[in-house]
Amino acid sequence: MRLLYGVQGTGNGHLSRARAMAAAFAQRGVAVDYLFSGRPRAGFFAMEGFGAFQWRRGLTFVNEHGRVSYLKTVLGNDYLAFLRDVRTLDVTGYDVILSDFEPVTAWAGRLRGKAVVSLGHQPAFDHAVPVAQRDLRTMLVMRLFAPGSVRVGMHWSSFGAPILPPLVDLDDAPPQRRRGKILVYLPFEDPAEVQALLRPFLAHEFFVYAPGSPHRDEGNLRLRPTSLEGFRRDLADCDGVISNAGFELASECLALGKRLLVKPQGRQMEQASNALALRQLGYGASMERLDARRIGDWLDSDATPPRLHYPDVAGALADWLLAGDYRDDALAALSDRLWGAVHAERIGSRAAAGSRPRPLALTA
């Protein structure tokens, strides 16, 4: 079987999932071609696992002052170039097209009658998952931006639907916890505002990652440019994470048992819904805006979420894709099997971080 795998580049979560899937396909000796879009080609990093990947401009969403700007999104995309890319992309030699919210491959496959499998977080919203600020416009974008004949969603609970657990790409080393070390990733916010907000909390050391940031230490701030290895290293031993409400980083925090405070990107229903789901499941806290009091209360809290142990979702998903049985009942069976392998352990408060973990039943 030969696969074409399209990956949206506007968020690093799509790339993280693709790295895990690339490793699973490589282990199975499957020929996969990759196409990335949504950011300039030079803006991609740590792409060694994807070989000689293709790039297209694609479509993207414009952020301004921590919120999605619908006007600039509409005006900022080159739709003629997008249509040309869809029309000229040769998909004749592929058996299946995978799309992680990547529109060029999805539309090229759809228009040519190919089997298109949409995978990622967005398809989970086809089902009765927590939704904040329900918006018909946003729901249509989730459906039509990168359409698929088969839609495989992922979330932090099954919510009684045929969706899969998160697909996380983490090292096998057990996580550590360095008291007072906080990882901060708020790429949609004003860096100067973020830094000014954090400086007064002198009892904590903030590792602040942002695209284009200098690598510099300023008092209790450790400013770092976006990277893969450095970010993973700081995530592994931090005490907690402050981030926007993207799906993949939150999933990694849950897999590591990290405390989590999210600030959803404004005018972004998916992120607002993620924040709602985290609160409902008891997995994290949220704030609607950058709020020093809210941050202070969270920093002072001793509560920690359960650490969630996920099975090899990438491997199971690769096997399911290669088997070629995309019926609803086959996807439901895969969902049931994977959720049955998820388990959680309560690690107690930070003050008791060294105590023996206790099993915690997971409601899926």
Contacts in CASP RR format, 6 or more apart in sequence:
PFRMAT RR
TARGET T0000
AUTHOR 0000-0000-0000
METHOD contacts of the structure
MODEL  1
MRLLYGVQGTGNGHLSRARAMAAAFAQRGVAVDYLFSGRPRAGFFAMEGF
GAFQWRRGLTFVNEHGRVSYLKTVLGNDYLAFLRDVRTLDVTGYDVILSD
FEPVTAWAGRLRGKAVVSLGHQPAFDHAVPVAQRDLRTMLVMRLFAPGSV
RVGMHWSSFGAPILPPLVDLDDAPPQRRRGKILVYLPFEDPAEVQALLRP
FLAHEFFVYAPGSPHRDEGNLRLRPTSLEGFRRDLADCDGVISNAGFELA
SECLALGKRLLVKPQGRQMEQASNALALRQLGYGASMERLDARRIGDWLD
SDATPPRLHYPDVAGALADWLLAGDYRDDALAALSDRLWGAVHAERIGSR
AAAGSRPRPLALTA
1 30 0 8 1.000
1 31 0 8 1.000
1 95 0 8 1.000
1 96 0 8 1.000
1 322 0 8 1.000
2 31 0 8 1.000
2 32 0 8 1.000
2 33 0 8 1.000
2 93 0 8 1.000
2 94 0 8 1.000
2 95 0 8 1.000
3 25 0 8 1.000
3 30 0 8 1.000
3 31 0 8 1.000
3 32 0 8 1.000
3 33 0 8 1.000
3 94 0 8 1.000
3 95 0 8 1.000
3 96 0 8 1.000
3 97 0 8 1.000
3 98 0 8 1.000
3 321 0 8 1.000
4 32 0 8 1.000
4 33 0 8 1.000
4 34 0 8 1.000
4 35 0 8 1.000
4 91 0 8 1.000
4 94 0 8 1.000
4 96 0 8 1.000
4 97 0 8 1.000
4 98 0 8 1.000
4 105 0 8 1.000
5 18 0 8 1.000
5 21 0 8 1.000
5 22 0 8 1.000
5 32 0 8 1.000
5 33 0 8 1.000
5 34 0 8 1.000
5 35 0 8 1.000
5 97 0 8 1.000
5 98 0 8 1.000
5 99 0 8 1.000
5 100 0 8 1.000
5 105 0 8 1.000
6 18 0 8 1.000
6 34 0 8 1.000
6 35 0 8 1.000
6 36 0 8 1.000
6 37 0 8 1.000
6 97 0 8 1.000
6 98 0 8 1.000
6 99 0 8 1.000
6 100 0 8 1.000
6 102 0 8 1.000
6 104 0 8 1.000
6 105 0 8 1.000
6 106 0 8 1.000
7 14 0 8 1.000
7 15 0 8 1.000
7 18 0 8 1.000
7 34 0 8 1.000
7 35 0 8 1.000
7 36 0 8 1.000
7 37 0 8 1.000
7 100 0 8 1.000
7 102 0 8 1.000
8 14 0 8 1.000
8 37 0 8 1.000
8 38 0 8 1.000
8 100 0 8 1.000
8 101 0 8 1.000
8 102 0 8 1.000
8 103 0 8 1.000
8 146 0 8 1.000
9 15 0 8 1.000
9 36 0 8 1.000
9 37 0 8 1.000
9 38 0 8 1.000
9 39 0 8 1.000
9 44 0 8 1.000
9 60 0 8 1.000
9 102 0 8 1.000
10 38 0 8 1.000
10 39 0 8 1.000
10 60 0 8 1.000
10 61 0 8 1.000
11 39 0 8 1.000
12 226 0 8 1.000
12 248 0 8 1.000
12 249 0 8 1.000
13 246 0 8 1.000
13 247 0 8 1.000
13 248 0 8 1.000
13 249 0 8 1.000
14 100 0 8 1.000
14 101 0 8 1.000
14 102 0 8 1.000
14 120 0 8 1.000
14 248 0 8 1.000
15 44 0 8 1.000
15 46 0 8 1.000
16 168 0 8 1.000
16 169 0 8 1.000
16 248 0 8 1.000
16 252 0 8 1.000
17 100 0 8 1.000
17 119 0 8 1.000
17 120 0 8 1.000
17 167 0 8 1.000
17 169 0 8 1.000
17 248 0 8 1.000
18 34 0 8 1.000
18 50 0 8 1.000
18 100 0 8 1.000
19 46 0 8 1.000
19 49 0 8 1.000
19 169 0 8 1.000
20 167 0 8 1.000
20 168 0 8 1.000
20 169 0 8 1.000
20 313 0 8 1.000
20 314 0 8 1.000
21 98 0 8 1.000
21 167 0 8 1.000
21 314 0 8 1.000
21 317 0 8 1.000
21 318 0 8 1.000
22 32 0 8 1.000
22 34 0 8 1.000
22 49 0 8 1.000
22 50 0 8 1.000
23 49 0 8 1.000
23 169 0 8 1.000
23 314 0 8 1.000
24 312 0 8 1.000
24 314 0 8 1.000
24 315 0 8 1.000
24 317 0 8 1.000
24 318 0 8 1.000
25 32 0 8 1.000
25 318 0 8 1.000
26 49 0 8 1.000
27 315 0 8 1.000
28 318 0 8 1.000
28 319 0 8 1.000
28 322 0 8 1.000
30 318 0 8 1.000
30 322 0 8 1.000
33 53 0 8 1.000
33 54 0 8 1.000
33 94 0 8 1.000
34 50 0 8 1.000
34 51 0 8 1.000
34 53 0 8 1.000
34 54 0 8 1.000
35 53 0 8 1.000
35 54 0 8 1.000
35 55 0 8 1.000
35 56 0 8 1.000
35 89 0 8 1.000
35 102 0 8 1.000
35 104 0 8 1.000
35 105 0 8 1.000
36 44 0 8 1.000
36 50 0 8 1.000
36 53 0 8 1.000
36 54 0 8 1.000
36 55 0 8 1.000
36 56 0 8 1.000
36 102 0 8 1.000
37 55 0 8 1.000
37 56 0 8 1.000
37 57 0 8 1.000
37 58 0 8 1.000
37 59 0 8 1.000
37 102 0 8 1.000
37 103 0 8 1.000
37 104 0 8 1.000
38 57 0 8 1.000
38 58 0 8 1.000
38 59 0 8 1.000
38 60 0 8 1.000
39 60 0 8 1.000
41 55 0 8 1.000
44 55 0 8 1.000
45 226 0 8 1.000
45 227 0 8 1.000
45 228 0 8 1.000
46 227 0 8 1.000
46 228 0 8 1.000
46 229 0 8 1.000
47 53 0 8 1.000
56 85 0 8 1.000
56 89 0 8 1.000
56 104 0 8 1.000
57 78 0 8 1.000
57 81 0 8 1.000
57 82 0 8 1.000
57 85 0 8 1.000
58 77 0 8 1.000
58 81 0 8 1.000
58 82 0 8 1.000
58 85 0 8 1.000
58 103 0 8 1.000
58 104 0 8 1.000
59 77 0 8 1.000
59 82 0 8 1.000
59 103 0 8 1.000
59 145 0 8 1.000
60 73 0 8 1.000
60 77 0 8 1.000
61 68 0 8 1.000
61 73 0 8 1.000
62 68 0 8 1.000
62 69 0 8 1.000
62 72 0 8 1.000
62 73 0 8 1.000
62 76 0 8 1.000
63 69 0 8 1.000
63 188 0 8 1.000
63 265 0 8 1.000
64 72 0 8 1.000
65 190 0 8 1.000
66 188 0 8 1.000
66 189 0 8 1.000
66 190 0 8 1.000
66 265 0 8 1.000
66 266 0 8 1.000
67 188 0 8 1.000
67 265 0 8 1.000
67 266 0 8 1.000
67 267 0 8 1.000
67 268 0 8 1.000
68 265 0 8 1.000
68 266 0 8 1.000
68 267 0 8 1.000
68 268 0 8 1.000
70 267 0 8 1.000
82 103 0 8 1.000
82 104 0 8 1.000
85 104 0 8 1.000
85 108 0 8 1.000
86 103 0 8 1.000
86 104 0 8 1.000
86 107 0 8 1.000
86 108 0 8 1.000
86 111 0 8 1.000
87 108 0 8 1.000
89 104 0 8 1.000
89 105 0 8 1.000
89 108 0 8 1.000
91 97 0 8 1.000
91 105 0 8 1.000
91 108 0 8 1.000
91 109 0 8 1.000
91 112 0 8 1.000
91 114 0 8 1.000
92 112 0 8 1.000
94 114 0 8 1.000
95 115 0 8 1.000
96 114 0 8 1.000
96 115 0 8 1.000
96 116 0 8 1.000
96 117 0 8 1.000
96 321 0 8 1.000
96 324 0 8 1.000
97 105 0 8 1.000
97 106 0 8 1.000
97 108 0 8 1.000
97 109 0 8 1.000
97 114 0 8 1.000
97 115 0 8 1.000
97 116 0 8 1.000
97 117 0 8 1.000
98 105 0 8 1.000
98 116 0 8 1.000
98 117 0 8 1.000
98 119 0 8 1.000
98 321 0 8 1.000
99 105 0 8 1.000
99 106 0 8 1.000
99 116 0 8 1.000
99 117 0 8 1.000
99 118 0 8 1.000
99 119 0 8 1.000
99 146 0 8 1.000
99 148 0 8 1.000
100 118 0 8 1.000
100 119 0 8 1.000
100 120 0 8 1.000
101 118 0 8 1.000
101 120 0 8 1.000
101 122 0 8 1.000
101 145 0 8 1.000
101 146 0 8 1.000
102 146 0 8 1.000
103 145 0 8 1.000
103 146 0 8 1.000
105 116 0 8 1.000
105 146 0 8 1.000
106 116 0 8 1.000
106 118 0 8 1.000
106 146 0 8 1.000
106 147 0 8 1.000
106 148 0 8 1.000
107 146 0 8 1.000
107 147 0 8 1.000
108 114 0 8 1.000
109 116 0 8 1.000
110 116 0 8 1.000
110 147 0 8 1.000
110 148 0 8 1.000
110 149 0 8 1.000
115 149 0 8 1.000
115 150 0 8 1.000
115 326 0 8 1.000
116 147 0 8 1.000
116 148 0 8 1.000
116 149 0 8 1.000
116 150 0 8 1.000
117 148 0 8 1.000
117 149 0 8 1.000
117 150 0 8 1.000
117 151 0 8 1.000
117 152 0 8 1.000
117 321 0 8 1.000
117 326 0 8 1.000
118 146 0 8 1.000
118 147 0 8 1.000
118 148 0 8 1.000
118 150 0 8 1.000
118 151 0 8 1.000
118 152 0 8 1.000
119 151 0 8 1.000
119 152 0 8 1.000
119 153 0 8 1.000
119 154 0 8 1.000
119 317 0 8 1.000
120 152 0 8 1.000
120 153 0 8 1.000
120 154 0 8 1.000
120 167 0 8 1.000
120 247 0 8 1.000
121 153 0 8 1.000
121 154 0 8 1.000
121 155 0 8 1.000
121 247 0 8 1.000
121 248 0 8 1.000
121 270 0 8 1.000
122 142 0 8 1.000
122 145 0 8 1.000
122 146 0 8 1.000
122 153 0 8 1.000
122 270 0 8 1.000
123 142 0 8 1.000
123 151 0 8 1.000
123 152 0 8 1.000
123 153 0 8 1.000
123 154 0 8 1.000
123 163 0 8 1.000
124 153 0 8 1.000
124 154 0 8 1.000
124 155 0 8 1.000
124 161 0 8 1.000
124 163 0 8 1.000
125 131 0 8 1.000
125 139 0 8 1.000
125 142 0 8 1.000
125 270 0 8 1.000
125 273 0 8 1.000
126 143 0 8 1.000
126 151 0 8 1.000
126 153 0 8 1.000
127 159 0 8 1.000
127 160 0 8 1.000
127 161 0 8 1.000
127 162 0 8 1.000
127 163 0 8 1.000
128 159 0 8 1.000
128 160 0 8 1.000
128 161 0 8 1.000
129 155 0 8 1.000
129 159 0 8 1.000
129 161 0 8 1.000
129 163 0 8 1.000
129 273 0 8 1.000
129 277 0 8 1.000
130 159 0 8 1.000
130 273 0 8 1.000
130 276 0 8 1.000
130 277 0 8 1.000
130 280 0 8 1.000
131 269 0 8 1.000
131 273 0 8 1.000
131 276 0 8 1.000
132 269 0 8 1.000
132 272 0 8 1.000
132 273 0 8 1.000
132 275 0 8 1.000
132 276 0 8 1.000
133 269 0 8 1.000
133 272 0 8 1.000
133 273 0 8 1.000
134 269 0 8 1.000
135 269 0 8 1.000
138 269 0 8 1.000
138 270 0 8 1.000
139 269 0 8 1.000
142 270 0 8 1.000
149 326 0 8 1.000
150 326 0 8 1.000
150 331 0 8 1.000
152 163 0 8 1.000
152 164 0 8 1.000
152 317 0 8 1.000
152 331 0 8 1.000
153 163 0 8 1.000
153 164 0 8 1.000
154 163 0 8 1.000
154 164 0 8 1.000
154 165 0 8 1.000
154 166 0 8 1.000
154 167 0 8 1.000
154 247 0 8 1.000
154 313 0 8 1.000
155 163 0 8 1.000
155 165 0 8 1.000
155 166 0 8 1.000
155 247 0 8 1.000
155 277 0 8 1.000
156 165 0 8 1.000
156 166 0 8 1.000
156 250 0 8 1.000
156 251 0 8 1.000
156 254 0 8 1.000
156 277 0 8 1.000
156 278 0 8 1.000
156 281 0 8 1.000
156 283 0 8 1.000
156 308 0 8 1.000
157 277 0 8 1.000
157 281 0 8 1.000
157 363 0 8 1.000
157 364 0 8 1.000
158 335 0 8 1.000
158 339 0 8 1.000
158 364 0 8 1.000
160 364 0 8 1.000
161 335 0 8 1.000
162 328 0 8 1.000
162 331 0 8 1.000
162 332 0 8 1.000
162 334 0 8 1.000
162 335 0 8 1.000
163 335 0 8 1.000
164 313 0 8 1.000
164 317 0 8 1.000
164 334 0 8 1.000
164 335 0 8 1.000
164 338 0 8 1.000
165 310 0 8 1.000
165 311 0 8 1.000
165 313 0 8 1.000
165 338 0 8 1.000
165 339 0 8 1.000
165 342 0 8 1.000
166 247 0 8 1.000
166 248 0 8 1.000
166 251 0 8 1.000
166 254 0 8 1.000
166 255 0 8 1.000
166 310 0 8 1.000
166 313 0 8 1.000
167 251 0 8 1.000
167 313 0 8 1.000
167 314 0 8 1.000
167 317 0 8 1.000
168 248 0 8 1.000
168 251 0 8 1.000
168 252 0 8 1.000
168 255 0 8 1.000
168 310 0 8 1.000
168 313 0 8 1.000
169 314 0 8 1.000
170 232 0 8 1.000
170 252 0 8 1.000
170 255 0 8 1.000
170 256 0 8 1.000
171 232 0 8 1.000
171 236 0 8 1.000
173 236 0 8 1.000
175 236 0 8 1.000
175 237 0 8 1.000
175 256 0 8 1.000
175 257 0 8 1.000
175 258 0 8 1.000
175 307 0 8 1.000
176 236 0 8 1.000
176 237 0 8 1.000
177 237 0 8 1.000
177 238 0 8 1.000
177 239 0 8 1.000
177 350 0 8 1.000
177 353 0 8 1.000
178 237 0 8 1.000
178 238 0 8 1.000
178 239 0 8 1.000
179 239 0 8 1.000
179 350 0 8 1.000
180 203 0 8 1.000
180 204 0 8 1.000
180 205 0 8 1.000
180 239 0 8 1.000
181 204 0 8 1.000
181 205 0 8 1.000
181 207 0 8 1.000
181 234 0 8 1.000
181 237 0 8 1.000
181 238 0 8 1.000
181 239 0 8 1.000
181 240 0 8 1.000
182 204 0 8 1.000
182 205 0 8 1.000
182 206 0 8 1.000
182 207 0 8 1.000
182 238 0 8 1.000
182 239 0 8 1.000
182 240 0 8 1.000
182 241 0 8 1.000
182 242 0 8 1.000
182 299 0 8 1.000
183 207 0 8 1.000
183 209 0 8 1.000
183 231 0 8 1.000
183 234 0 8 1.000
183 235 0 8 1.000
183 238 0 8 1.000
183 240 0 8 1.000
183 241 0 8 1.000
183 242 0 8 1.000
183 243 0 8 1.000
184 194 0 8 1.000
184 198 0 8 1.000
184 206 0 8 1.000
184 207 0 8 1.000
184 208 0 8 1.000
184 209 0 8 1.000
184 241 0 8 1.000
184 242 0 8 1.000
184 243 0 8 1.000
185 208 0 8 1.000
185 209 0 8 1.000
185 210 0 8 1.000
185 231 0 8 1.000
185 241 0 8 1.000
185 242 0 8 1.000
185 243 0 8 1.000
185 244 0 8 1.000
185 249 0 8 1.000
186 194 0 8 1.000
186 210 0 8 1.000
186 242 0 8 1.000
186 243 0 8 1.000
186 244 0 8 1.000
186 263 0 8 1.000
186 290 0 8 1.000
187 209 0 8 1.000
187 210 0 8 1.000
187 211 0 8 1.000
187 226 0 8 1.000
187 244 0 8 1.000
188 244 0 8 1.000
188 265 0 8 1.000
188 266 0 8 1.000
189 244 0 8 1.000
189 263 0 8 1.000
189 290 0 8 1.000
191 208 0 8 1.000
191 210 0 8 1.000
191 213 0 8 1.000
193 290 0 8 1.000
194 208 0 8 1.000
194 210 0 8 1.000
194 290 0 8 1.000
195 208 0 8 1.000
195 218 0 8 1.000
195 221 0 8 1.000
195 223 0 8 1.000
197 290 0 8 1.000
197 292 0 8 1.000
197 295 0 8 1.000
198 204 0 8 1.000
198 206 0 8 1.000
198 208 0 8 1.000
198 220 0 8 1.000
198 221 0 8 1.000
198 295 0 8 1.000
199 219 0 8 1.000
199 220 0 8 1.000
199 221 0 8 1.000
200 292 0 8 1.000
201 220 0 8 1.000
201 295 0 8 1.000
201 296 0 8 1.000
201 299 0 8 1.000
202 220 0 8 1.000
203 299 0 8 1.000
204 220 0 8 1.000
204 299 0 8 1.000
205 220 0 8 1.000
205 222 0 8 1.000
206 220 0 8 1.000
206 221 0 8 1.000
206 222 0 8 1.000
207 222 0 8 1.000
207 224 0 8 1.000
207 234 0 8 1.000
207 238 0 8 1.000
208 221 0 8 1.000
208 222 0 8 1.000
208 223 0 8 1.000
208 224 0 8 1.000
209 224 0 8 1.000
209 225 0 8 1.000
209 226 0 8 1.000
209 227 0 8 1.000
209 231 0 8 1.000
209 234 0 8 1.000
210 223 0 8 1.000
210 224 0 8 1.000
210 225 0 8 1.000
210 226 0 8 1.000
211 225 0 8 1.000
211 226 0 8 1.000
212 225 0 8 1.000
212 226 0 8 1.000
213 223 0 8 1.000
213 224 0 8 1.000
213 225 0 8 1.000
213 226 0 8 1.000
214 223 0 8 1.000
214 225 0 8 1.000
215 223 0 8 1.000
215 224 0 8 1.000
215 225 0 8 1.000
216 223 0 8 1.000
217 223 0 8 1.000
224 230 0 8 1.000
224 231 0 8 1.000
224 234 0 8 1.000
235 241 0 8 1.000
235 252 0 8 1.000
235 253 0 8 1.000
235 256 0 8 1.000
235 258 0 8 1.000
236 256 0 8 1.000
238 258 0 8 1.000
239 258 0 8 1.000
239 259 0 8 1.000
239 350 0 8 1.000
240 253 0 8 1.000
240 258 0 8 1.000
240 259 0 8 1.000
240 260 0 8 1.000
240 261 0 8 1.000
241 249 0 8 1.000
241 253 0 8 1.000
241 258 0 8 1.000
241 259 0 8 1.000
241 260 0 8 1.000
241 261 0 8 1.000
242 261 0 8 1.000
242 262 0 8 1.000
242 263 0 8 1.000
242 295 0 8 1.000
242 298 0 8 1.000
243 249 0 8 1.000
243 250 0 8 1.000
243 260 0 8 1.000
243 261 0 8 1.000
243 262 0 8 1.000
243 263 0 8 1.000
244 262 0 8 1.000
244 263 0 8 1.000
244 264 0 8 1.000
244 265 0 8 1.000
244 271 0 8 1.000
245 262 0 8 1.000
245 263 0 8 1.000
245 264 0 8 1.000
245 265 0 8 1.000
245 271 0 8 1.000
245 272 0 8 1.000
245 274 0 8 1.000
245 275 0 8 1.000
245 278 0 8 1.000
245 286 0 8 1.000
246 262 0 8 1.000
246 270 0 8 1.000
246 271 0 8 1.000
246 274 0 8 1.000
247 270 0 8 1.000
247 274 0 8 1.000
250 260 0 8 1.000
250 262 0 8 1.000
250 274 0 8 1.000
250 278 0 8 1.000
250 283 0 8 1.000
253 259 0 8 1.000
253 260 0 8 1.000
253 305 0 8 1.000
254 260 0 8 1.000
254 283 0 8 1.000
254 305 0 8 1.000
254 306 0 8 1.000
254 307 0 8 1.000
254 308 0 8 1.000
255 307 0 8 1.000
255 308 0 8 1.000
255 309 0 8 1.000
255 310 0 8 1.000
256 307 0 8 1.000
257 304 0 8 1.000
257 305 0 8 1.000
257 306 0 8 1.000
257 307 0 8 1.000
257 308 0 8 1.000
257 347 0 8 1.000
258 305 0 8 1.000
259 284 0 8 1.000
259 298 0 8 1.000
259 301 0 8 1.000
259 303 0 8 1.000
259 304 0 8 1.000
259 305 0 8 1.000
259 350 0 8 1.000
260 278 0 8 1.000
260 283 0 8 1.000
260 284 0 8 1.000
260 285 0 8 1.000
260 305 0 8 1.000
261 284 0 8 1.000
261 285 0 8 1.000
261 286 0 8 1.000
261 287 0 8 1.000
261 294 0 8 1.000
261 295 0 8 1.000
261 298 0 8 1.000
262 271 0 8 1.000
262 274 0 8 1.000
262 275 0 8 1.000
262 278 0 8 1.000
262 284 0 8 1.000
262 285 0 8 1.000
262 286 0 8 1.000
262 287 0 8 1.000
263 286 0 8 1.000
263 287 0 8 1.000
263 288 0 8 1.000
263 289 0 8 1.000
263 290 0 8 1.000
264 271 0 8 1.000
264 272 0 8 1.000
264 274 0 8 1.000
264 275 0 8 1.000
264 286 0 8 1.000
264 288 0 8 1.000
265 271 0 8 1.000
266 272 0 8 1.000
275 286 0 8 1.000
276 286 0 8 1.000
277 283 0 8 1.000
278 284 0 8 1.000
278 285 0 8 1.000
278 286 0 8 1.000
279 285 0 8 1.000
279 286 0 8 1.000
282 305 0 8 1.000
283 305 0 8 1.000
283 306 0 8 1.000
284 305 0 8 1.000
285 294 0 8 1.000
285 298 0 8 1.000
285 301 0 8 1.000
287 294 0 8 1.000
287 295 0 8 1.000
302 349 0 8 1.000
302 350 0 8 1.000
302 351 0 8 1.000
303 349 0 8 1.000
304 347 0 8 1.000
304 348 0 8 1.000
304 349 0 8 1.000
304 350 0 8 1.000
304 353 0 8 1.000
306 344 0 8 1.000
306 345 0 8 1.000
306 346 0 8 1.000
306 347 0 8 1.000
306 360 0 8 1.000
306 362 0 8 1.000
307 344 0 8 1.000
307 345 0 8 1.000
307 347 0 8 1.000
307 357 0 8 1.000
308 342 0 8 1.000
308 343 0 8 1.000
308 344 0 8 1.000
308 362 0 8 1.000
309 342 0 8 1.000
309 343 0 8 1.000
309 344 0 8 1.000
309 345 0 8 1.000
310 341 0 8 1.000
310 342 0 8 1.000
311 338 0 8 1.000
311 341 0 8 1.000
311 342 0 8 1.000
313 338 0 8 1.000
316 334 0 8 1.000
316 337 0 8 1.000
316 338 0 8 1.000
317 334 0 8 1.000
320 330 0 8 1.000
320 331 0 8 1.000
320 334 0 8 1.000
323 330 0 8 1.000
339 364 0 8 1.000
340 364 0 8 1.000
342 362 0 8 1.000
342 364 0 8 1.000
343 359 0 8 1.000
343 360 0 8 1.000
343 362 0 8 1.000
344 359 0 8 1.000
344 360 0 8 1.000
344 361 0 8 1.000
344 362 0 8 1.000
345 357 0 8 1.000
345 358 0 8 1.000
345 359 0 8 1.000
345 360 0 8 1.000
346 357 0 8 1.000
346 358 0 8 1.000
346 359 0 8 1.000
346 360 0 8 1.000
347 353 0 8 1.000
347 354 0 8 1.000
347 355 0 8 1.000
347 357 0 8 1.000
348 355 0 8 1.000
348 358 0 8 1.000
END
